[in-house]
Amino acid sequence: MKMVYTNQNQLLVSNVKNLIEAENINTFLKNEYAQGAIGEISAIDSWPEVWVVDDSDYKRATEIVSLSQRNQNTAAWTCKNCAEQNDASFEICWYCQSDKG
């Protein structure tokens, strides 16, 4: 088993886990409930972690993580159909439901 992602935010860790599992890669979530031990252990050591079960899936899993992180930094876009401004996370226009493409 190899760790592919960790973050203090449980929601981000769960999202990465879901993205990796959507590609049929088995994962394991470590430290899911460790944040209650902060003080006994360091805060960073209590962060939840996503691990791949099969080491041969490590490279593909890290590529998925990298892609997901890259997509967070994209800029907002303007709809070609209605000229409405949309947040980068939207794949379709919130106003007219046209595709981003």
C-alpha positions as CSV (number, residue, x, y, z in Angstrom):
1,M,0.0,0.0,0.0
2,K,1.1,3.5,-0.8
3,M,-0.2,6.9,0.3
4,V,-1.4,9.1,-2.6
5,Y,-3.0,12.1,-0.8
6,T,-3.5,13.7,2.5
7,N,-5.1,17.0,3.7
8,Q,-6.5,18.4,6.9
9,N,-9.9,18.8,5.2
10,Q,-11.9,15.5,5.4
11,L,-14.1,16.6,2.5
12,L,-11.2,17.1,0.1
13,V,-9.7,13.7,1.1
14,S,-13.1,12.0,0.6
15,N,-13.5,13.7,-2.8
16,V,-10.0,12.5,-3.9
17,K,-10.8,9.0,-2.7
18,N,-14.0,9.0,-4.8
19,L,-12.2,10.2,-7.9
20,I,-9.7,7.4,-7.6
21,E,-12.3,4.8,-6.9
22,A,-14.3,6.0,-9.9
23,E,-11.3,4.7,-12.0
24,N,-11.7,1.2,-10.5
25,I,-8.7,1.6,-8.2
26,N,-9.1,0.2,-4.7
27,T,-8.3,2.6,-1.9
28,F,-8.0,2.7,1.8
29,L,-8.7,5.7,4.1
30,K,-6.3,6.0,7.0
31,N,-6.7,8.3,10.0
32,E,-10.3,8.9,9.2
33,Y,-11.1,9.4,12.9
34,A,-7.7,10.4,14.2
35,Q,-8.4,14.1,14.6
36,G,-9.7,13.5,18.0
37,A,-6.2,12.5,19.1
38,I,-4.7,16.0,18.3
39,G,-2.7,16.9,21.4
40,E,-1.5,13.3,21.9
41,I,-0.2,13.3,18.3
42,S,0.7,16.2,16.1
43,A,-2.0,17.8,14.0
44,I,-0.3,16.8,10.7
45,D,-0.1,13.1,11.8
46,S,-3.8,13.1,12.3
47,W,-4.7,14.2,8.8
48,P,-6.8,11.7,6.8
49,E,-4.9,9.9,4.1
50,V,-5.9,8.1,0.9
51,W,-3.8,5.0,0.2
52,V,-4.0,2.7,-2.8
53,V,-4.2,-1.0,-2.0
54,D,-2.2,-2.2,-5.0
55,D,1.1,-0.5,-5.5
56,S,0.8,-1.0,-9.2
57,D,-2.1,1.5,-9.2
58,Y,0.0,4.2,-7.5
59,K,1.1,6.1,-10.6
60,R,-2.4,6.3,-12.1
61,A,-3.8,7.4,-8.7
62,T,-1.3,10.2,-8.4
63,E,-2.1,11.3,-11.9
64,I,-5.8,11.5,-10.9
65,V,-4.9,13.5,-7.8
66,S,-2.7,15.8,-9.9
67,L,-5.5,16.4,-12.4
68,S,-8.0,17.1,-9.7
69,Q,-5.7,19.7,-8.1
70,R,-5.0,21.4,-11.4
71,N,-8.7,21.8,-12.1
72,Q,-9.1,23.7,-8.9
73,N,-6.9,26.5,-10.1
74,T,-8.7,27.1,-13.4
75,A,-10.3,30.5,-14.2
76,A,-13.9,31.4,-14.4
77,W,-15.5,31.1,-17.9
78,T,-18.0,33.0,-19.9
79,C,-20.9,31.1,-21.6
80,K,-20.8,31.3,-25.3
81,N,-24.6,31.0,-25.5
82,C,-25.7,33.7,-23.0
83,A,-22.5,35.5,-22.0
84,E,-23.1,34.7,-18.3
85,Q,-20.0,34.5,-16.1
86,N,-19.6,31.0,-14.5
87,D,-17.3,29.7,-11.8
88,A,-14.5,27.4,-12.9
89,S,-16.1,24.4,-11.1
90,F,-19.2,24.5,-13.4
91,E,-19.2,22.3,-16.4
92,I,-22.5,23.8,-17.7
93,C,-23.7,27.3,-17.5
94,W,-25.7,27.9,-14.3
95,Y,-28.1,30.3,-16.2
96,C,-28.9,28.6,-19.5
97,Q,-27.5,25.0,-19.0
98,S,-25.2,25.2,-22.1
99,D,-22.0,23.1,-22.1
100,K,-18.8,24.8,-21.2
101,G,-17.1,23.6,-24.4
